[in-house]
Amino acid sequence: AWEANLRIKESRALSNVGSIIEAASILERSFPRTRNSEQQRQPHYHSTLESLMLLGNLHTMSGRVSDAVTEYKFALLKNPYALEAVERLAKLGCDESTILALVDV
């Protein structure tokens, strides 16, 4: 867990100095995606709400909107009460029914 927190801090520091692509790359390497039996992408086991939101923000800043949407959806899978993720998905044009399906209503 300490290594994951270190990678998040490293990524945030790179982001603060304008190295958006490098910051995203750190998180993508630290939390690689796995596939379940239905071949759907799943968040990494050790990813946290913080790491998913940060990666979503980095993808948004670099213009990778579909990747950002995926990260925000993963954030809601980790924590269905993450209102910031809901807000970001709405701002990126995700439809209401998709968001509601991710939130335990």
Disulfide bonds with the S-S distance in Angstrom:
none
